[in-house]
Amino acid sequence: MSNNNAKQVKQKENEKNKIIEAINSLNSTLKLWKNKKNYSLFVSLVAIIVSSSGWLVFFYTNNINQPSINAKVFQVMQGKMIDPENSTKTISVFTFYICLTNIGHYPMEVLNYDIQVNQGNGFKKLDRLYNIQNINPIFTSDLYNIDLTNLPDKLIYLNHNSISYGEARHGFILFGSREETMNISKIIEYKITITDVYKNTYTTITIPDEFINILDLNDIADVQIIKK
């Protein structure tokens, strides 16, 4: 068993033991009241414990043990590429650098990613781009020279391992749009929806003010971004 899994099992046991200790403490109190022949209070408290024990199990199962993921957009870069459906046209490519943090108490495995953007007139879904080993987006930044060397090797979904509790996993993922008016300068919100292997979905929203400095990607993503 890995150290991470051992820690997660230990944490789970500690949380379970706390609930058991609380119930045992109540049982001890009930015994004292019973010895004092305060039967009406005793019977009432027994009824309360019996009725609430199911809620304790429900809470433990659906909250403490429920996997949960927090997804944030760290940065996004817009570029152009040849439309795979029409070689005479181009489409906008949005190269996202995102971070997933497992804030649940069990390892989880991501099945799918979905990103929508809001330019002030509601959220619109971007198209997920696949087979990006054949994609070479040309970035059109007026502020930076951007070289995402070996981009296919840095895609977040290439890591097929489960995300452990407390782990933060980050990497690139590409989406596209054929809408000519789609521009990152107009986007005010990014909505990420993550689907796990059990088809549970987790949605978070990031605004541009929450982005990291794009130059920080040089260190955490091993790319080359130089200010013009």
Secondary structure, DSSP 8 states (H G I E B T S, - for coil): --HHHHHHHHHHHHHHHHHHHHHHHHHHHHHHHHHTT-HHHHHHHHHHHHHHHHHHHHHIIIIIT---EEEEEEEEEEEEEEETTEEEEEEEEEEEEEEEEE-SSS-B-EEEEEEEEESSS-EEE-EE---GGG---EE--SSEEEE-TTGGGGBGGG--S-B-TT-EEEEEEEEEE--TT--GGG--EEEEEEEETT--EEEEEE-GGG---GGGHHHHS--EEEE-
